[in-house]
Structure formats: structure tokens, C-alpha cells
Amino acid sequence: IEFTCDERLNGTADAYFLIWGHLTPNSEGFTAPYVISNRPKTEAKVPWEPDPWNNGGEKIQTVDISSIIQELIDQEGWVVGNAVEIIIGVDLDEPAFSDVRVAESYDGSPSSAPLLHIEVSAQ
């Protein structure tokens, strides 16, 4: 996933995240109260320790999340065109951190919204 840095807050402390997918063949999206912590998650999860986000407009990519995407599209009922939902949360096995990473959203800047970047290799 490629993010566009909106701003940096609270210095450059380390940050530790885990990335999962919402385990459903077609995500229903987000509605109030916007609670995603209780949604079923993929078995696949990927740790991500991003570098500091120093400049507004800077492009930042997560680590490879292909194992998560593969688990999502391998579900019964998944078809091309279905919505996927990626969940990024705190990695509780890592030290607590106080730094904040702020990325542009579609609502804030459609041209700088997060982008799922997929590369396919022919075999």
C-alpha cells in the first residue's frame, strides 16, 4: 500500500504496526461507529516498522502484503471486483511508541489517497 505523508507529529520515534486483511470475500465498507477491531482477520499478518515520515507529500510504501491479498482472494465467494479491506494496527509484541504517522485520505485529497499497488509476475 502506498501512502502520501500528510504530516509528522511527535518527532521521529519508532513505530510498530501489524497489517491484516478483513477476512470476508467482499468487504461491506465502513459505517458508524467505524469499529473494525472486532472484524475477523486473515491468518496472514505482516509486521511493518515504517521509517519516519519527514515531509508532507512524501510517498511511503508498506512492506509486501501479498500473503494477505492471496488469503483474501482465495476465499470461497471472492470474485474480481470485490472490495478488500486492509487493517493496520499496533503490534502489541513490540515496545509502545509515541510517534504518529499521518497519511492523506481519499476524503482529504483524492489524488493523494492510499493506493493498493500490485505487481504480477508471469510464470
C-alpha positions as CSV (number, residue, x, y, z in Angstrom):
1,I,0.0,0.0,0.0
2,E,1.4,3.4,-0.9
3,F,0.5,6.3,1.4
4,T,1.2,10.0,0.9
5,C,2.6,11.6,4.1
6,D,0.3,14.4,5.3
7,E,2.4,15.5,8.3
8,R,4.7,14.2,11.0
9,L,3.7,14.6,14.7
10,N,5.6,14.0,17.9
11,G,9.1,13.6,16.5
12,T,10.7,10.6,14.8
13,A,10.2,7.8,17.3
14,D,10.0,4.2,16.1
15,A,6.5,2.9,15.1
16,Y,5.5,-0.8,15.0
17,F,2.4,-2.0,13.2
18,L,0.8,-5.2,12.1
19,I,-1.1,-5.5,8.8
20,W,-4.0,-7.9,8.3
21,G,-6.9,-8.2,5.9
22,H,-10.6,-8.3,6.9
23,L,-11.5,-12.0,6.3
24,T,-14.5,-11.6,4.0
25,P,-14.9,-12.2,0.3
26,N,-16.4,-8.7,-0.2
27,S,-15.9,-6.0,2.4
28,E,-19.0,-4.1,3.3
29,G,-17.1,-0.9,3.9
30,F,-17.3,1.4,6.8
31,T,-20.3,2.8,8.7
32,A,-20.6,4.5,12.0
33,P,-19.4,3.8,14.7
34,Y,-16.4,2.8,12.5
35,V,-15.2,-0.1,14.8
36,I,-13.0,-2.5,12.9
37,S,-11.2,-4.2,15.8
38,N,-13.9,-6.9,16.1
39,R,-13.9,-7.9,12.4
40,P,-12.5,-11.3,11.5
41,K,-8.9,-11.0,10.4
42,T,-6.8,-13.1,8.0
43,E,-4.4,-15.6,9.4
44,A,-1.8,-13.9,7.3
45,K,-0.4,-10.8,9.0
46,V,2.7,-8.8,8.3
47,P,4.8,-6.6,10.7
48,W,5.6,-3.1,9.4
49,E,8.1,-0.8,11.0
50,P,8.0,2.4,8.8
51,D,10.7,4.9,8.7
52,P,9.9,8.4,10.0
53,W,7.7,10.4,7.7
54,N,9.6,13.6,7.3
55,N,7.9,15.6,4.6
56,G,4.4,16.3,3.5
57,G,3.7,14.8,0.1
58,E,6.4,12.1,0.5
59,K,5.3,8.6,-0.8
60,I,5.6,5.8,1.7
61,Q,5.0,2.1,0.9
62,T,4.3,-0.7,3.3
63,V,6.1,-4.0,3.3
64,D,5.0,-6.7,0.9
65,I,1.4,-7.7,1.9
66,S,0.9,-10.3,-0.9
67,S,0.3,-13.1,1.6
68,I,-2.7,-11.2,3.0
69,I,-4.1,-10.4,-0.5
70,Q,-3.6,-14.0,-1.5
71,E,-5.6,-15.3,1.5
72,L,-8.4,-12.8,0.7
73,I,-8.7,-13.7,-2.9
74,D,-8.5,-17.5,-2.2
75,Q,-11.7,-17.3,-0.2
76,E,-14.8,-19.0,-1.5
77,G,-17.1,-16.4,-2.9
78,W,-14.4,-13.9,-3.8
79,V,-14.7,-12.7,-7.4
80,V,-12.9,-10.0,-9.4
81,G,-14.2,-6.6,-8.5
82,N,-15.0,-7.4,-4.8
83,A,-13.8,-5.0,-2.2
84,V,-10.9,-5.8,0.1
85,E,-10.2,-4.2,3.4
86,I,-6.8,-3.9,4.9
87,I,-6.4,-3.3,8.6
88,I,-3.3,-1.7,10.1
89,G,-3.0,-1.8,13.9
90,V,-0.5,-1.7,16.7
91,D,1.9,-4.6,17.1
92,L,1.4,-5.5,20.8
93,D,4.6,-7.6,20.8
94,E,6.7,-4.5,20.2
95,P,7.5,-1.7,22.5
96,A,4.9,1.1,22.9
97,F,5.6,4.1,20.7
98,S,4.6,7.8,20.9
99,D,5.2,8.8,17.3
100,V,2.3,9.3,14.9
101,R,2.2,8.7,11.2
102,V,-0.5,10.8,9.4
103,A,-1.4,9.9,5.8
104,E,-3.7,11.6,3.3
105,S,-7.1,10.1,2.9
106,Y,-9.4,10.0,-0.1
107,D,-11.7,12.4,1.7
108,G,-8.8,14.8,2.4
109,S,-7.1,14.6,-1.0
110,P,-8.5,12.1,-3.6
111,S,-5.3,12.5,-5.8
112,S,-3.1,11.5,-2.7
113,A,-5.3,8.8,-1.3
114,P,-3.8,5.4,-0.3
115,L,-3.2,3.2,-3.3
116,L,-3.0,-0.6,-3.4
117,H,-0.1,-1.2,-5.6
118,I,0.0,-4.7,-7.2
119,E,2.8,-6.2,-9.3
120,V,2.1,-9.5,-11.0
121,S,4.8,-11.8,-12.4
122,A,4.1,-14.1,-15.3
123,Q,5.3,-17.7,-14.6
